[in-house]
Amino acid sequence: MDRDERNRQRDVILDSVNEGVFTVNPDWHITAFNRAAERITGISRQEAIGKSCCDVFHASICEKACALRRTFQTGLPVVNVTAQIIDNQGNRVPIRISTAILKDDRGNVIGGVESFQDLSQVEQLQKELESRYTFEDIVGRSSAMMQLFKVLPQIAESSSTVLIEGPSGTGKELFARAIHNLSARRRRRFVAVNCAALPDALLESELFGHKAGAFTDAKRDKAGRFEWADGGTIFLDEIGDISPAMQVRLLRVLQDHMVEPLGAVQPKAVDIRVVAATNKELAKLVRAGQFREDLYYRIRVIHMVLPPLKERREDIPLLIDHLVGKFNRLQGKDIAGVSAEVAARLMAYDFPGNVRELENIIEQAFVLCRAGVIDLKHLPPELRSEESLGLGRRGAMNLRELERHFIAETLRVCKGNRKRAAKDLGIDVATLYRKIKSHGLAAPETDGRGRRR
């Protein structure tokens, strides 16, 4: 068989592949270019053959992080690296790349091969999902989060004081900012104060301001945070930690909308909306006599409770994708995501630090992971072994078990309502019934409409 015939057979084989495929010789000139590569790049085979691959693709990794060059240097294949190319119309096309060395019968390197998949549709679907399951910078698809998303615009429209309760790391400040950004006050300041970070005397000066000469180091007048927030929103974080004396002063502000700087003779009127937050149960502090009941009811006009991450595990994959995208942008990397083992491990973990802890885990993984996907070795030591997690078999949850857990938990949250559960899971009802049967899940006693089965 002559060379032309072998090339024709090679092209027939390559054209049957759905992914773009091209080969290069040791001088980086393209020697083969399949039909899918033509479709994705908009460049014909005739135009591509003989050209340098970087002149054809204009990829984001060509200059410094070429996957094929790494394969030539190490002799190892590269799998599932994400990048971007520019097609012949000047459009950005996201792709996923895999590379390998080409050798002859004697084992000599004669070139390299790269396959690439167009991720445009995947990216578009992901954007649609993100827009559906994000609110401001808050990410979630669980029933609890979707219910909060639903009421946030109504809360923002009012001028009532809001109390947000939830464990540390659940995103209380994000919700407070969302309320401000959706309100008529969004063009004015959002002022955040951590009430637990300052001793009482400093907190009083910080909130109310002072006049020159009010105390030894008061050389000039200073406006307090309440004045800064005039016309806008003030966010009082960790309000459960303020002293009884500060509780009295805060109560007066909420009642009269007046602030009195230290050393001032006349109080000043302020137009502010107060959003308070705490990781404690204020009702318990009221019963224990540690928090004023009258102040409690002043700040609890609207009450929001944020669930810990372990109670909304179905949000974890969405949060992982969101955080991977965030750190790719911040660090200029192209990490494709996390491995199945990492996904299962993170799904099984209880996250005492909630979303903030998950963000720290992904950020650390980005430091250790150069390219490809985040693997177990990139996680903190406490997440690498089942023993250190204390999870037993849950730490080794495989993808099928993960799916079973998702479905069972969603049915529980939806109280057996199959239609609602299927919607939350992003599948149709028939598929849900099939998966319930496949996983051997017990049908709930009711169908979610109060009817017993």
Secondary structure, DSSP 8 states (H G I E B T S, - for coil): --HHHHHHHHHHHHHT-SSEEEEE-TTSBEEEE-HHHHHHH---HHHHTTSBHHHHH--TTTTT--HHHHHHHHS--EEEEEEEEE-TTS-EEEEEEEEEEEE-TTS-EEEEEEEEEE-HHHHHHHHHHHHHSEETTEE--SHHHHHHHHHHHHHHHS---EEEE--TTS-HHHHHHHHHHTSTTTTS-EEEEETTSS-HHHHHHHHHEE-TTSSTT--S-EE-HHHHTTTSEEEEETGGGS-HHHHHHHHHHHHH-EE--BT-SS-EE---EEEEEESS-HHHHHHTTSS-HHHHHHH-SEEEE---GGG-GGGHHHHHHHHHHHHHHHHT----EE-HHHHHHHHH---TTHHHHHHHHHHHHHHH--SSEE-GGGS-GGGT-HHHHT-GGGGG--HHHHHHHHHHHHHHHTTT-HHHHHHHHTS-HHHHHHHHHHTT----SB-SSS-B-
